[in-house]
């Protein structure tokens, strides 16, 4: 699952929208939530952070 968080006012407001893997690019913030299976991390949710 991918989500885009549009963060305004230094975190005072956050709009959450559906996103896609193709939106990931250099210079944006990412947060991954998931679990480790051995030495491999399995992401269940990836949050793309856009600061405005």
PDB file of N, CA, C, O and CB in Angstrom:
ATOM      1  N   UNK A   1       0.855  -1.161   0.000  1.00  0.00           N
ATOM      2  CA  UNK A   1       0.000   0.000   0.000  1.00  0.00           C
ATOM      3  C   UNK A   1       0.904   1.227   0.000  1.00  0.00           C
ATOM      4  O   UNK A   1       1.896   1.278   0.727  1.00  0.00           O
ATOM      5  CB  UNK A   1      -0.974  -0.004   1.223  1.00  0.00           C
ATOM      6  N   UNK A   2       0.555   2.210  -0.817  1.00  0.00           N
ATOM      7  CA  UNK A   2       1.294   3.465  -0.895  1.00  0.00           C
ATOM      8  C   UNK A   2       0.352   4.608  -0.541  1.00  0.00           C
ATOM      9  O   UNK A   2      -0.790   4.649  -0.999  1.00  0.00           O
ATOM     10  CB  UNK A   2       1.914   3.669  -2.313  1.00  0.00           C
ATOM     11  N   UNK A   3       0.837   5.530   0.273  1.00  0.00           N
ATOM     12  CA  UNK A   3       0.080   6.731   0.625  1.00  0.00           C
ATOM     13  C   UNK A   3       0.948   7.951   0.400  1.00  0.00           C
ATOM     14  O   UNK A   3       2.165   7.900   0.581  1.00  0.00           O
ATOM     15  CB  UNK A   3      -0.412   6.674   2.093  1.00  0.00           C
ATOM     16  N   UNK A   4       0.321   9.052   0.005  1.00  0.00           N
ATOM     17  CA  UNK A   4       1.005  10.339  -0.105  1.00  0.00           C
ATOM     18  C   UNK A   4       0.485  11.222   1.010  1.00  0.00           C
ATOM     19  O   UNK A   4      -0.719  11.445   1.127  1.00  0.00           O
ATOM     20  CB  UNK A   4       0.780  11.003  -1.513  1.00  0.00           C
ATOM     21  N   UNK A   5       1.396  11.722   1.828  1.00  0.00           N
ATOM     22  CA  UNK A   5       1.029  12.653   2.884  1.00  0.00           C
ATOM     23  C   UNK A   5       1.472  14.036   2.476  1.00  0.00           C
ATOM     24  O   UNK A   5       2.672  14.283   2.349  1.00  0.00           O
ATOM     25  CB  UNK A   5       1.654  12.249   4.241  1.00  0.00           C
ATOM     26  N   UNK A   6       0.529  14.957   2.264  1.00  0.00           N
ATOM     27  CA  UNK A   6       0.850  16.367   1.999  1.00  0.00           C
ATOM     28  C   UNK A   6       0.860  17.067   3.348  1.00  0.00           C
ATOM     29  O   UNK A   6      -0.176  17.216   3.996  1.00  0.00           O
ATOM     30  CB  UNK A   6      -0.189  17.043   0.995  1.00  0.00           C
ATOM     31  N   UNK A   7       2.041  17.491   3.756  1.00  0.00           N
ATOM     32  CA  UNK A   7       2.247  18.035   5.093  1.00  0.00           C
ATOM     33  C   UNK A   7       2.397  19.551   4.994  1.00  0.00           C
ATOM     34  O   UNK A   7       3.300  20.052   4.322  1.00  0.00           O
ATOM     35  CB  UNK A   7       3.496  17.395   5.773  1.00  0.00           C
ATOM     36  N   UNK A   8       1.502  20.276   5.670  1.00  0.00           N
ATOM     37  CA  UNK A   8       1.532  21.733   5.646  1.00  0.00           C
ATOM     38  C   UNK A   8       1.873  22.280   7.025  1.00  0.00           C
ATOM     39  O   UNK A   8       1.623  21.637   8.045  1.00  0.00           O
ATOM     40  CB  UNK A   8       0.186  22.295   5.166  1.00  0.00           C
ATOM     41  N   UNK A   9       2.445  23.474   7.037  1.00  0.00           N
ATOM     42  CA  UNK A   9       2.680  24.186   8.288  1.00  0.00           C
ATOM     43  C   UNK A   9       3.570  23.442   9.259  1.00  0.00           C
ATOM     44  O   UNK A   9       3.329  23.473  10.466  1.00  0.00           O
ATOM     45  CB  UNK A   9       1.387  24.476   8.944  1.00  0.00           C
ATOM     46  N   UNK A  10       4.603  22.768   8.753  1.00  0.00           N
ATOM     47  CA  UNK A  10       5.514  22.059   9.629  1.00  0.00           C
ATOM     48  C   UNK A  10       4.870  20.905  10.379  1.00  0.00           C
ATOM     49  O   UNK A  10       5.354  20.509  11.439  1.00  0.00           O
ATOM     50  CB  UNK A  10       6.101  23.008  10.602  1.00  0.00           C
ATOM     51  N   UNK A  11       3.795  20.365   9.849  1.00  0.00           N
ATOM     52  CA  UNK A  11       3.125  19.226  10.465  1.00  0.00           C
ATOM     53  C   UNK A  11       1.786  19.576  11.091  1.00  0.00           C
ATOM     54  O   UNK A  11       1.115  18.710  11.653  1.00  0.00           O
ATOM     55  CB  UNK A  11       4.009  18.628  11.502  1.00  0.00           C
ATOM     56  N   UNK A  12       1.390  20.852  10.995  1.00  0.00           N
ATOM     57  CA  UNK A  12       0.109  21.277  11.572  1.00  0.00           C
ATOM     58  C   UNK A  12      -1.076  20.650  10.836  1.00  0.00           C
ATOM     59  O   UNK A  12      -2.133  20.433  11.428  1.00  0.00           O
ATOM     60  CB  UNK A  12      -0.006  22.805  11.535  1.00  0.00           C
ATOM     61  N   UNK A  13      -0.898  20.361   9.546  1.00  0.00           N
ATOM     62  CA  UNK A  13      -1.966  19.741   8.768  1.00  0.00           C
ATOM     63  C   UNK A  13      -1.406  18.676   7.850  1.00  0.00           C
ATOM     64  O   UNK A  13      -0.361  18.875   7.229  1.00  0.00           O
ATOM     65  CB  UNK A  13      -2.725  20.791   7.957  1.00  0.00           C
ATOM     66  N   UNK A  14      -2.090  17.545   7.757  1.00  0.00           N
ATOM     67  CA  UNK A  14      -1.662  16.455   6.880  1.00  0.00           C
ATOM     68  C   UNK A  14      -2.868  15.947   6.105  1.00  0.00           C
ATOM     69  O   UNK A  14      -3.865  15.532   6.695  1.00  0.00           O
ATOM     70  CB  UNK A  14      -0.999  15.301   7.693  1.00  0.00           C
ATOM     71  N   UNK A  15      -2.771  15.983   4.774  1.00  0.00           N
ATOM     72  CA  UNK A  15      -3.787  15.397   3.903  1.00  0.00           C
ATOM     73  C   UNK A  15      -3.250  14.065   3.403  1.00  0.00           C
ATOM     74  O   UNK A  15      -2.143  14.010   2.869  1.00  0.00           O
ATOM     75  CB  UNK A  15      -4.149  16.353   2.706  1.00  0.00           C
ATOM     76  N   UNK A  16      -4.019  12.988   3.568  1.00  0.00           N
ATOM     77  CA  UNK A  16      -3.597  11.651   3.176  1.00  0.00           C
ATOM     78  C   UNK A  16      -4.338  11.253   1.901  1.00  0.00           C
ATOM     79  O   UNK A  16      -5.562  11.352   1.821  1.00  0.00           O
ATOM     80  CB  UNK A  16      -3.860  10.624   4.318  1.00  0.00           C
ATOM     81  N   UNK A  17      -3.563  10.796   0.893  1.00  0.00           N
ATOM     82  CA  UNK A  17      -4.135  10.378  -0.384  1.00  0.00           C
ATOM     83  C   UNK A  17      -3.505   9.055  -0.805  1.00  0.00           C
ATOM     84  O   UNK A  17      -2.409   8.717  -0.359  1.00  0.00           O
ATOM     85  CB  UNK A  17      -3.918  11.465  -1.476  1.00  0.00           C
ATOM     86  N   UNK A  18      -4.189   8.314  -1.656  1.00  0.00           N
ATOM     87  CA  UNK A  18      -3.596   7.106  -2.230  1.00  0.00           C
ATOM     88  C   UNK A  18      -2.468   7.526  -3.168  1.00  0.00           C
ATOM     89  O   UNK A  18      -2.519   8.591  -3.784  1.00  0.00           O
ATOM     90  CB  UNK A  18      -4.669   6.245  -2.987  1.00  0.00           C
ATOM     91  N   UNK A  19      -1.455   6.675  -3.265  1.00  0.00           N
ATOM     92  CA  UNK A  19      -0.313   6.967  -4.124  1.00  0.00           C
ATOM     93  C   UNK A  19       0.111   5.688  -4.839  1.00  0.00           C
ATOM     94  O   UNK A  19      -0.511   4.638  -4.687  1.00  0.00           O
ATOM     95  CB  UNK A  19       0.868   7.561  -3.303  1.00  0.00           C
ATOM     96  N   UNK A  20       1.185   5.799  -5.623  1.00  0.00           N
ATOM     97  CA  UNK A  20       1.703   4.654  -6.370  1.00  0.00           C
ATOM     98  C   UNK A  20       3.224   4.634  -6.294  1.00  0.00           C
ATOM     99  O   UNK A  20       3.854   5.659  -6.034  1.00  0.00           O
ATOM    100  CB  UNK A  20       1.235   4.700  -7.843  1.00  0.00           C
ATOM    101  N   UNK A  21       3.801   3.477  -6.519  1.00  0.00           N
ATOM    102  CA  UNK A  21       5.256   3.301  -6.503  1.00  0.00           C
ATOM    103  C   UNK A  21       5.944   4.288  -7.440  1.00  0.00           C
ATOM    104  O   UNK A  21       7.033   4.773  -7.135  1.00  0.00           O
ATOM    105  CB  UNK A  21       5.625   1.868  -6.895  1.00  0.00           C
ATOM    106  N   UNK A  22       5.329   4.585  -8.562  1.00  0.00           N
ATOM    107  CA  UNK A  22       5.941   5.458  -9.572  1.00  0.00           C
ATOM    108  C   UNK A  22       6.143   6.887  -9.079  1.00  0.00           C
ATOM    109  O   UNK A  22       6.862   7.650  -9.724  1.00  0.00           O
ATOM    110  CB  UNK A  22       5.089   5.476 -10.818  1.00  0.00           C
ATOM    111  N   UNK A  23       5.537   7.274  -7.966  1.00  0.00           N
ATOM    112  CA  UNK A  23       5.698   8.625  -7.428  1.00  0.00           C
ATOM    113  C   UNK A  23       6.977   8.788  -6.615  1.00  0.00           C
ATOM    114  O   UNK A  23       7.347   9.909  -6.266  1.00  0.00           O
ATOM    115  CB  UNK A  23       4.509   8.979  -6.571  1.00  0.00           C
ATOM    116  N   UNK A  24       7.653   7.692  -6.313  1.00  0.00           N
ATOM    117  CA  UNK A  24       8.881   7.763  -5.530  1.00  0.00           C
ATOM    118  C   UNK A  24       9.996   8.303  -6.408  1.00  0.00           C
ATOM    119  O   UNK A  24      10.247   7.784  -7.495  1.00  0.00           O
ATOM    120  CB  UNK A  24       9.258   6.375  -4.952  1.00  0.00           C
ATOM    121  N   UNK A  25      10.665   9.350  -5.931  1.00  0.00           N
ATOM    122  CA  UNK A  25      11.776   9.931  -6.677  1.00  0.00           C
ATOM    123  C   UNK A  25      12.802  10.496  -5.699  1.00  0.00           C
ATOM    124  O   UNK A  25      12.542  10.614  -4.501  1.00  0.00           O
ATOM    125  CB  UNK A  25      11.277  11.034  -7.647  1.00  0.00           C
ATOM    126  N   UNK A  26      13.946  10.835  -6.221  1.00  0.00           N
ATOM    127  CA  UNK A  26      15.024  11.369  -5.400  1.00  0.00           C
ATOM    128  C   UNK A  26      14.603  12.695  -4.763  1.00  0.00           C
ATOM    129  O   UNK A  26      13.984  13.537  -5.414  1.00  0.00           O
ATOM    130  CB  UNK A  26      16.301  11.557  -6.241  1.00  0.00           C
ATOM    131  N   UNK A  27      14.942  12.867  -3.497  1.00  0.00           N
ATOM    132  CA  UNK A  27      14.693  14.135  -2.820  1.00  0.00           C
ATOM    133  C   UNK A  27      13.382  14.219  -2.046  1.00  0.00           C
ATOM    134  O   UNK A  27      13.105  15.253  -1.437  1.00  0.00           O
ATOM    135  CB  UNK A  27      14.721  15.215  -3.810  1.00  0.00           C
ATOM    136  N   UNK A  28      12.565  13.161  -2.050  1.00  0.00           N
ATOM    137  CA  UNK A  28      11.327  13.191  -1.263  1.00  0.00           C
ATOM    138  C   UNK A  28      11.509  12.341  -0.017  1.00  0.00           C
ATOM    139  O   UNK A  28      12.392  11.485   0.038  1.00  0.00           O
ATOM    140  CB  UNK A  28      10.114  12.686  -2.100  1.00  0.00           C
ATOM    141  N   UNK A  29      10.672  12.581   0.981  1.00  0.00           N
ATOM    142  CA  UNK A  29      10.734  11.801   2.208  1.00  0.00           C
ATOM    143  C   UNK A  29       9.937  10.517   2.067  1.00  0.00           C
ATOM    144  O   UNK A  29       8.867  10.501   1.458  1.00  0.00           O
ATOM    145  CB  UNK A  29      10.217  12.617   3.390  1.00  0.00           C
ATOM    146  N   UNK A  30      10.465   9.442   2.635  1.00  0.00           N
ATOM    147  CA  UNK A  30       9.773   8.161   2.630  1.00  0.00           C
ATOM    148  C   UNK A  30       9.756   7.590   4.039  1.00  0.00           C
ATOM    149  O   UNK A  30      10.704   7.758   4.806  1.00  0.00           O
ATOM    150  CB  UNK A  30      10.443   7.174   1.648  1.00  0.00           C
ATOM    151  N   UNK A  31       8.679   6.923   4.361  1.00  0.00           N
ATOM    152  CA  UNK A  31       8.577   6.174   5.608  1.00  0.00           C
ATOM    153  C   UNK A  31       8.016   4.811   5.235  1.00  0.00           C
ATOM    154  O   UNK A  31       7.040   4.717   4.492  1.00  0.00           O
ATOM    155  CB  UNK A  31       7.669   6.914   6.681  1.00  0.00           C
ATOM    156  N   UNK A  32       8.633   3.759   5.750  1.00  0.00           N
ATOM    157  CA  UNK A  32       8.170   2.403   5.451  1.00  0.00           C
ATOM    158  C   UNK A  32       7.763   1.722   6.747  1.00  0.00           C
ATOM    159  O   UNK A  32       8.476   1.786   7.749  1.00  0.00           O
ATOM    160  CB  UNK A  32       9.270   1.580   4.719  1.00  0.00           C
ATOM    161  N   UNK A  33       6.615   1.072   6.714  1.00  0.00           N
ATOM    162  CA  UNK A  33       6.140   0.300   7.851  1.00  0.00           C
ATOM    163  C   UNK A  33       6.013  -1.146   7.407  1.00  0.00           C
ATOM    164  O   UNK A  33       5.502  -1.423   6.322  1.00  0.00           O
ATOM    165  CB  UNK A  33       4.780   0.850   8.394  1.00  0.00           C
ATOM    166  N   UNK A  34       6.475  -2.063   8.238  1.00  0.00           N
ATOM    167  CA  UNK A  34       6.409  -3.467   7.870  1.00  0.00           C
ATOM    168  C   UNK A  34       7.110  -4.326   8.896  1.00  0.00           C
ATOM    169  O   UNK A  34       7.054  -4.055  10.095  1.00  0.00           O
ATOM    170  CB  UNK A  34       7.015  -3.688   6.500  1.00  0.00           C
ATOM    171  N   UNK A  35       7.782  -5.382   8.409  1.00  0.00           N
ATOM    172  CA  UNK A  35       8.417  -6.337   9.312  1.00  0.00           C
ATOM    173  C   UNK A  35       9.629  -6.957   8.624  1.00  0.00           C
ATOM    174  O   UNK A  35       9.755  -6.921   7.400  1.00  0.00           O
ATOM    175  CB  UNK A  35       7.414  -7.437   9.751  1.00  0.00           C
ATOM    176  N   UNK A  36      10.506  -7.518   9.426  1.00  0.00           N
ATOM    177  CA  UNK A  36      11.646  -8.246   8.893  1.00  0.00           C
ATOM    178  C   UNK A  36      11.303  -9.725   8.798  1.00  0.00           C
ATOM    179  O   UNK A  36      10.683 -10.297   9.694  1.00  0.00           O
ATOM    180  CB  UNK A  36      12.898  -8.031   9.770  1.00  0.00           C
ATOM    181  N   UNK A  37      11.717 -10.326   7.698  1.00  0.00           N
ATOM    182  CA  UNK A  37      11.660 -11.774   7.511  1.00  0.00           C
ATOM    183  C   UNK A  37      13.102 -12.196   7.290  1.00  0.00           C
ATOM    184  O   UNK A  37      13.626 -12.117   6.179  1.00  0.00           O
ATOM    185  CB  UNK A  37      10.708 -12.203   6.292  1.00  0.00           C
ATOM    186  N   UNK A  38      13.734 -12.645   8.366  1.00  0.00           N
ATOM    187  CA  UNK A  38      15.165 -12.915   8.305  1.00  0.00           C
ATOM    188  C   UNK A  38      15.891 -11.587   8.205  1.00  0.00           C
ATOM    189  O   UNK A  38      15.720 -10.718   9.060  1.00  0.00           O
ATOM    190  CB  UNK A  38      15.523 -13.844   7.101  1.00  0.00           C
ATOM    191  N   UNK A  39      16.698 -11.423   7.171  1.00  0.00           N
ATOM    192  CA  UNK A  39      17.422 -10.169   6.956  1.00  0.00           C
ATOM    193  C   UNK A  39      16.718  -9.254   5.952  1.00  0.00           C
ATOM    194  O   UNK A  39      17.221  -8.172   5.651  1.00  0.00           O
ATOM    195  CB  UNK A  39      18.834 -10.463   6.477  1.00  0.00           C
ATOM    196  N   UNK A  40      15.582  -9.667   5.440  1.00  0.00           N
ATOM    197  CA  UNK A  40      14.865  -8.914   4.414  1.00  0.00           C
ATOM    198  C   UNK A  40      13.693  -8.153   5.025  1.00  0.00           C
ATOM    199  O   UNK A  40      12.903  -8.729   5.774  1.00  0.00           O
ATOM    200  CB  UNK A  40      14.367  -9.855   3.304  1.00  0.00           C
ATOM    201  N   UNK A  41      13.575  -6.845   4.708  1.00  0.00           N
ATOM    202  CA  UNK A  41      12.467  -6.033   5.202  1.00  0.00           C
ATOM    203  C   UNK A  41      11.316  -6.112   4.210  1.00  0.00           C
ATOM    204  O   UNK A  41      11.501  -5.884   3.014  1.00  0.00           O
ATOM    205  CB  UNK A  41      12.905  -4.558   5.424  1.00  0.00           C
ATOM    206  N   UNK A  42      10.133  -6.433   4.708  1.00  0.00           N
ATOM    207  CA  UNK A  42       8.926  -6.535   3.879  1.00  0.00           C
ATOM    208  C   UNK A  42       8.018  -5.362   4.229  1.00  0.00           C
ATOM    209  O   UNK A  42       7.389  -5.359   5.288  1.00  0.00           O
ATOM    210  CB  UNK A  42       8.186  -7.912   4.098  1.00  0.00           C
ATOM    211  N   UNK A  43       7.947  -4.375   3.357  1.00  0.00           N
ATOM    212  CA  UNK A  43       7.124  -3.194   3.602  1.00  0.00           C
ATOM    213  C   UNK A  43       5.658  -3.526   3.367  1.00  0.00           C
ATOM    214  O   UNK A  43       5.302  -4.128   2.354  1.00  0.00           O
ATOM    215  CB  UNK A  43       7.564  -2.021   2.702  1.00  0.00           C
ATOM    216  N   UNK A  44       4.818  -3.130   4.306  1.00  0.00           N
ATOM    217  CA  UNK A  44       3.376  -3.285   4.159  1.00  0.00           C
ATOM    218  C   UNK A  44       2.736  -1.962   3.760  1.00  0.00           C
ATOM    219  O   UNK A  44       1.695  -1.933   3.103  1.00  0.00           O
ATOM    220  CB  UNK A  44       2.753  -3.807   5.461  1.00  0.00           C
ATOM    221  N   UNK A  45       3.381  -0.858   4.171  1.00  0.00           N
ATOM    222  CA  UNK A  45       2.890   0.466   3.811  1.00  0.00           C
ATOM    223  C   UNK A  45       4.093   1.370   3.572  1.00  0.00           C
ATOM    224  O   UNK A  45       5.040   1.377   4.359  1.00  0.00           O
ATOM    225  CB  UNK A  45       1.956   1.051   4.923  1.00  0.00           C
ATOM    226  N   UNK A  46       4.050   2.134   2.478  1.00  0.00           N
ATOM    227  CA  UNK A  46       5.084   3.116   2.174  1.00  0.00           C
ATOM    228  C   UNK A  46       4.397   4.475   2.109  1.00  0.00           C
ATOM    229  O   UNK A  46       3.441   4.674   1.360  1.00  0.00           O
ATOM    230  CB  UNK A  46       5.840   2.778   0.824  1.00  0.00           C
ATOM    231  N   UNK A  47       4.911   5.408   2.919  1.00  0.00           N
ATOM    232  CA  UNK A  47       4.352   6.760   2.975  1.00  0.00           C
ATOM    233  C   UNK A  47       5.306   7.705   2.251  1.00  0.00           C
ATOM    234  O   UNK A  47       6.485   7.799   2.592  1.00  0.00           O
ATOM    235  CB  UNK A  47       4.119   7.221   4.457  1.00  0.00           C
ATOM    236  N   UNK A  48       4.779   8.399   1.251  1.00  0.00           N
ATOM    237  CA  UNK A  48       5.531   9.394   0.494  1.00  0.00           C
ATOM    238  C   UNK A  48       5.203  10.751   1.115  1.00  0.00           C
ATOM    239  O   UNK A  48       4.053  11.187   1.080  1.00  0.00           O
ATOM    240  CB  UNK A  48       5.178   9.354  -1.055  1.00  0.00           C
ATOM    241  N   UNK A  49       6.203  11.415   1.681  1.00  0.00           N
ATOM    242  CA  UNK A  49       5.976  12.669   2.398  1.00  0.00           C
ATOM    243  C   UNK A  49       6.297  13.857   1.498  1.00  0.00           C
ATOM    244  O   UNK A  49       7.414  13.985   0.996  1.00  0.00           O
ATOM    245  CB  UNK A  49       6.828  12.723   3.685  1.00  0.00           C
ATOM    246  N   UNK A  50       5.300  14.731   1.299  1.00  0.00           N
ATOM    247  CA  UNK A  50       5.456  15.934   0.486  1.00  0.00           C
ATOM    248  C   UNK A  50       5.240  17.124   1.419  1.00  0.00           C
ATOM    249  O   UNK A  50       4.152  17.298   1.967  1.00  0.00           O
ATOM    250  CB  UNK A  50       4.444  15.956  -0.738  1.00  0.00           C
ATOM    251  N   UNK A  51       6.262  17.927   1.593  1.00  0.00           N
ATOM    252  CA  UNK A  51       6.168  19.106   2.480  1.00  0.00           C
ATOM    253  C   UNK A  51       5.814  20.333   1.665  1.00  0.00           C
ATOM    254  O   UNK A  51       6.456  20.635   0.658  1.00  0.00           O
ATOM    255  CB  UNK A  51       7.500  19.339   3.249  1.00  0.00           C
ATOM    256  N   UNK A  52       4.782  21.040   2.111  1.00  0.00           N
ATOM    257  CA  UNK A  52       4.332  22.251   1.399  1.00  0.00           C
ATOM    258  C   UNK A  52       4.364  23.446   2.316  1.00  0.00           C
ATOM    259  O   UNK A  52       4.022  24.553   1.901  1.00  0.00           O
ATOM    260  CB  UNK A  52       2.915  22.066   0.835  1.00  0.00           C
TER     261      UNK A  52
END
